[in-house]
Amino acid sequence: MKKNKKILRNILIIIVAIYVIFVFVNQQKTLNEYSKNSEELTEQIATEKANNEELNQKKEDVNSLEFIEEMAREKLDMYKPNERVYVDQGM
């Protein structure tokens, strides 16, 4: 009788140990996935911050007289009065 209890106790300890190891391995996999996702999201945030800075700079540039003048020349073919425009026909 005592031998059966000892065997049962050992089997129970082995089962609990296997369960604990299984849970630990699964949690480690999950943590690794979360870590990888965190790194990817950090990179995305940095990229978006750079894009945001670039857009803010463009927003400031749009209000400048130089930008308005440049766009008027390029897009609308507008020029200042008495200004001579030379067109290179070689292109």
N, C-alpha and C positions, 0 to 999 in steps of 0.2 A: 504494500500500500504506500509506504513512504517512497519507494522507488518510482511509482507511477506519478506521485505528486512532484517529485523532483524532475522527471522527464517532462511533465506538463508545464512546469514553471520554466524550464529551459526552452521549450518550444515557444511559449508565450514571449519570452525575452527575445528570441530570435525573430519572431514575427514583428514585434514592436520595433526592433532595431532595423529590420528591412523597411518597414513603413517610414521610419524617421529618415533613413537614407533616401528613399524614394521622394519624399516630400522636399528634402533639402536640395536634391538634384533638380527637381522641377522649379523650385523657387529660384535657384541660381540661373537657370535658363531664362526665366521671366525677367530677372534683374538684368541679365545681359541684353535682352531685347529692349528693355526700357532705357538702358544706358545708350545703346546704339541709336534709338529714336531721339533721345535727348540731344545727342551730338548732332544729328541731322537737323533737328529743329533749331539748335543754336546757330548752325551754319546758315540756315534759311533766314533767321532773324538778322544776322549780320548782313546778308545780301540785301534784304529788304530795307535795312537802315541805310545802306549805301545808296540804294535806289531813291529812298526818300530824301536824302541829302542832295542828290543830283537833281531831283525834281524841284526841291526848294530853291536851289541855285538857278535853275531855269526860270522858275516863277519870278525871282528877283530880276533876272536878266530881261524878261519880257517887258517889264515896265521901264527899262532904260531907253533913252533916246537913240543910242547906237543900234540897239536891236530893232527898234521900230523902223529906223532908216534903212537898215540892211534888208529887212523883210520887204519894205516898200520897193527897194531897188530890184531885189531878186524875184519876188513873186508878182509884183504889180507893174514892173517896168516903169517905175516913177523915178524922176530925177529932179534935182534942184534947178531953179531957173538959171539960164545962161550957162549951164553945165554941158560940156561936150562929152559925148559918149562914143567911144571907139569900139567897134565890133571886129574881132579877129575872125576873118572868113576862112582861115586856114584850118579851122576845126570842123 
